[in-house]
């Protein structure tokens, strides 16, 4: 009987360690982007961030990140351009109200940071993206910072253009309570 009790205690402990990760509360987030337009970079941001973060730097197999932003919130500092970006030519915010991403796997990188493999969905196109990111903890707060580049045309955002660049640089920062 003692053997079974001991075995059950070990199984219980293993279950807590492997599956006991809780969702972290998101305190704040920033999603910014930049793209070349007429040879100059145009900066912008998206708001309406929603997400769920389950993360432990020592238990990556049980970690996951899901997030979305609202396409209607796109802001480049130019109302006319922003309204155009919300239309069907680009994001079609009415039909596709969110840009979303969901982790498929999170791994350690050679630099000691992390790499997330995510399904990124813009409009009705989903593609896998590889996002290197850092994670730091301090004073009860965890901060994720990631940066990646996508080709906007892969997601049917705009057509071929002599003026507008294809490559979009995206920066994401998420602050969570521990």
C-alpha positions as CSV (number, residue, x, y, z in Angstrom):
1,X,0.0,0.0,0.0
2,X,2.9,2.3,0.8
3,X,4.3,1.7,-2.7
4,X,1.1,2.8,-4.3
5,X,0.7,5.9,-2.1
6,X,4.3,6.9,-3.0
7,X,3.7,6.3,-6.7
8,X,0.5,8.4,-6.6
9,X,2.4,11.2,-4.9
10,X,5.1,11.2,-7.5
11,X,2.5,11.2,-10.3
12,X,0.6,14.0,-8.7
13,X,3.8,16.1,-8.3
14,X,4.8,15.3,-12.0
15,X,1.3,16.5,-13.1
16,X,1.6,19.7,-11.2
17,X,5.1,20.5,-12.6
18,X,4.2,19.6,-16.2
19,X,0.6,20.9,-16.4
20,X,0.3,23.3,-13.5
21,X,1.1,26.4,-15.5
22,X,-1.4,29.1,-15.2
23,X,-2.3,31.8,-17.7
24,X,-0.4,35.0,-16.9
25,X,-2.4,38.2,-16.6
26,X,-1.5,40.7,-19.4
27,X,-0.9,44.1,-18.0
28,X,0.0,46.0,-21.2
29,X,1.0,45.4,-24.8
30,X,2.4,47.3,-27.7
31,X,2.2,46.2,-31.4
32,X,4.1,48.5,-33.8
33,X,5.1,48.2,-37.4
34,X,7.0,50.0,-40.1
35,X,7.0,49.8,-43.8
36,X,8.7,51.7,-46.6
37,X,6.5,54.1,-48.5
38,X,7.9,56.3,-51.2
39,X,11.4,55.4,-49.9
40,X,10.7,56.5,-46.3
41,X,9.6,54.4,-43.4
42,X,6.1,54.9,-42.2
43,X,5.5,53.8,-38.6
44,X,2.2,52.7,-37.1
45,X,0.6,50.7,-34.4
46,X,-2.4,48.4,-33.8
47,X,-4.5,48.4,-30.6
48,X,-7.2,46.2,-29.1
49,X,-4.7,43.5,-28.0
50,X,-6.3,40.4,-26.5
51,X,-4.4,37.3,-25.5
52,X,-3.6,34.4,-23.4
53,X,-0.1,33.7,-22.2
54,X,1.0,30.4,-20.5
55,X,4.7,30.6,-20.1
56,X,7.5,29.1,-18.1
57,X,11.1,29.5,-19.3
58,X,11.9,26.1,-17.7
59,X,8.9,24.2,-19.1
60,X,8.6,25.3,-22.7
61,X,6.6,22.3,-23.9
62,X,3.7,23.4,-21.7
63,X,4.0,27.1,-22.8
64,X,1.7,28.8,-25.3
65,X,0.9,32.3,-26.5
66,X,-2.2,33.4,-28.3
67,X,-2.9,37.0,-29.3
68,X,-4.9,39.2,-31.5
69,X,-5.2,42.9,-32.4
70,X,-8.1,44.7,-34.0
71,X,-7.5,45.8,-37.6
72,X,-9.9,48.8,-37.2
73,X,-7.3,50.3,-34.8
74,X,-4.5,50.7,-37.3
75,X,-2.9,54.1,-36.9
76,X,-0.1,55.6,-39.0
77,X,-0.7,59.2,-37.9
78,X,-2.6,59.9,-41.2
79,X,-6.4,59.5,-41.0
80,X,-6.9,59.3,-44.8
81,X,-4.3,56.6,-45.1
82,X,-5.6,54.7,-42.0
83,X,-9.1,54.7,-43.5
84,X,-7.8,53.4,-46.8
85,X,-5.8,50.6,-44.9
86,X,-9.1,49.5,-43.3
87,X,-10.8,49.0,-46.6
88,X,-10.9,45.8,-48.8
89,X,-7.7,46.7,-50.7
90,X,-5.7,46.2,-47.5
91,X,-7.0,44.8,-44.2
92,X,-10.8,44.8,-44.9
93,X,-11.4,45.5,-41.2
94,X,-15.2,45.0,-41.6
95,X,-14.8,41.4,-42.8
96,X,-11.6,40.5,-41.0
97,X,-11.8,42.4,-37.7
98,X,-8.7,40.8,-36.1
99,X,-5.1,39.8,-36.9
100,X,-4.3,36.8,-34.8
101,X,-1.4,34.5,-33.9
102,X,-1.2,31.3,-32.0
103,X,2.0,29.5,-31.0
104,X,2.6,26.0,-32.3
105,X,5.8,25.5,-30.4
106,X,8.2,27.6,-28.3
107,X,11.9,26.6,-28.0
108,X,15.2,27.9,-26.7
109,X,17.4,29.8,-29.1
110,X,21.2,29.4,-29.4
111,X,21.6,32.9,-27.9
112,X,19.8,31.8,-24.7
113,X,16.5,33.6,-25.6
114,X,13.5,32.0,-27.2
115,X,12.0,31.3,-30.6
116,X,8.3,31.0,-31.1
117,X,6.7,29.2,-34.1
118,X,3.3,30.8,-34.6
119,X,0.4,30.6,-37.0
120,X,-0.2,34.2,-38.0
121,X,-3.6,35.0,-39.6
122,X,-4.2,38.2,-41.5
123,X,-7.4,38.4,-43.6
124,X,-8.1,34.8,-44.5
125,X,-4.5,33.7,-44.9
126,X,-2.6,31.8,-42.2
127,X,1.1,31.2,-42.4
128,X,3.7,30.0,-40.0
129,X,6.2,32.7,-38.8
130,X,9.3,32.3,-36.6
131,X,9.6,34.9,-34.0
132,X,12.7,35.3,-31.9
133,X,11.9,36.9,-28.5
134,X,13.3,37.7,-25.1
135,X,11.7,37.2,-21.8
136,X,12.8,39.0,-18.6
137,X,11.3,38.9,-15.1
138,X,11.7,41.7,-12.6
139,X,9.7,42.9,-9.5
140,X,6.7,40.6,-10.2
141,X,6.5,41.5,-13.9
142,X,7.5,39.5,-17.0
143,X,8.3,41.3,-20.2
144,X,8.2,39.6,-23.7
145,X,9.8,41.4,-26.6
146,X,9.8,40.1,-30.1
147,X,10.6,41.3,-33.6
148,X,9.9,39.8,-37.0
149,X,9.3,40.6,-40.6
150,X,6.6,39.5,-43.0
151,X,5.8,40.1,-46.6
152,X,2.4,41.9,-46.7
153,X,1.5,40.4,-50.1
154,X,1.7,36.9,-48.6
155,X,-1.4,37.9,-46.6
156,X,-3.2,39.6,-49.5
157,X,-2.6,43.1,-47.9
158,X,-2.4,45.4,-50.9
159,X,-1.2,44.7,-54.4
160,X,2.1,45.0,-56.1
161,X,3.3,48.6,-55.8
162,X,6.2,50.7,-57.0
163,X,5.8,53.0,-54.0
164,X,4.8,50.8,-51.1
165,X,7.4,48.2,-49.9
166,X,6.4,44.6,-49.4
167,X,8.3,43.9,-46.2
168,X,6.7,44.9,-42.9
169,X,8.8,45.0,-39.7
170,X,6.7,44.2,-36.6
171,X,7.6,44.7,-33.0
172,X,5.6,43.2,-30.1
173,X,6.0,43.8,-26.4
174,X,3.8,42.2,-23.8
175,X,4.0,42.9,-20.0
176,X,2.5,40.3,-17.7
177,X,1.9,40.0,-14.0
178,X,3.7,37.0,-12.4
